[in-house]
Amino acid sequence: EAQVTQNPRYLITVTGKKLTVTCSQNMNHEYMSWYRQDPGLGLRQIYYSMNVEVTDKGDVPEGYKVSRKEKRNFPLILESPSPNQTSLYFCASSPLGVQNTEAFFGQGTRLTVV
Amino acid sequence: GESVGLHLPTLSVQEGDNSIINCAYSNSASDYFIWYKQESGKGPQFIIDIRSNMDKRQGQRVTVLLNKTVKHLSLQIAATQPGDSAVYFCAERGSNYKLTFGKGTLLTVNP
């Protein structure tokens, strides 16, 4: 089954404690991205990657890091989480091409930073 | 109830009625548009897409209309069912394949 898998689904952590949210896709997609979703603000892009070892900032990259060592994986790293990073996070992947570039989303990771 | 800070446009319809959800986009250079459905506790799911060289596309019970002159997108759902209750997002694709999402519309279907 084609899917994007995020882990964990729920996470409560304390300010300053480094954490990683994993994302993996099995569709051989080149493009992967991370979004955060907050009430009233919709989905905002944090980082994206167009291929292995190619990453770039989205609209709200501050406080986040990513890596793309393999095509299927795109982890999101919070080196020193703060309460304003409490949010619902989604990883997405899509093929690159002209005809069809819908994004497939994971189930989300609800992060609470206390 | 509504959460503090959450001001989603809402649409409430009766089961069996047709629904129309509207979206204004910002980038006249966007070449591809998608509608997503997000149910509570789940990630956004693809519904239908349309390229900028089209003005209408139909799927199963759904139709997307694109008006590039006024940068407006709409999603029509025929014979709305309770299972259609969700938040609906439009998204536009700009440079670097980046998708920019609208704030979403909450559709509630009353039995």
Boltz contact constraints between the chains, C-beta under 6 A:
constraints:
  - contact:
      token1: [A, 31]
      token2: [B, 97]
      max_distance: 6.0
  - contact:
      token1: [A, 39]
      token2: [B, 3]
      max_distance: 6.0
  - contact:
      token1: [A, 39]
      token2: [B, 5]
      max_distance: 6.0
  - contact:
      token1: [A, 39]
      token2: [B, 6]
      max_distance: 6.0
  - contact:
      token1: [A, 40]
      token2: [B, 5]
      max_distance: 6.0
  - contact:
      token1: [A, 40]
      token2: [B, 6]
      max_distance: 6.0
  - contact:
      token1: [A, 40]
      token2: [B, 7]
      max_distance: 6.0
  - contact:
      token1: [A, 42]
      token2: [B, 101]
      max_distance: 6.0
  - contact:
      token1: [A, 42]
      token2: [B, 103]
      max_distance: 6.0
  - contact:
      token1: [A, 42]
      token2: [B, 104]
      max_distance: 6.0
  - contact:
      token1: [A, 43]
      token2: [B, 101]
      max_distance: 6.0
  - contact:
      token1: [A, 90]
      token2: [B, 43]
      max_distance: 6.0
  - contact:
      token1: [A, 101]
      token2: [B, 97]
      max_distance: 6.0
  - contact:
      token1: [A, 102]
      token2: [B, 34]
      max_distance: 6.0
  - contact:
      token1: [A, 102]
      token2: [B, 46]
      max_distance: 6.0
  - contact:
      token1: [A, 102]
      token2: [B, 49]
      max_distance: 6.0
  - contact:
      token1: [A, 103]
      token2: [B, 99]
      max_distance: 6.0
  - contact:
      token1: [A, 105]
      token2: [B, 43]
      max_distance: 6.0
  - contact:
      token1: [A, 105]
      token2: [B, 44]
      max_distance: 6.0
  - contact:
      token1: [A, 106]
      token2: [B, 43]
      max_distance: 6.0
  - contact:
      token1: [A, 107]
      token2: [B, 43]
      max_distance: 6.0
  - contact:
      token1: [A, 108]
      token2: [B, 43]
      max_distance: 6.0
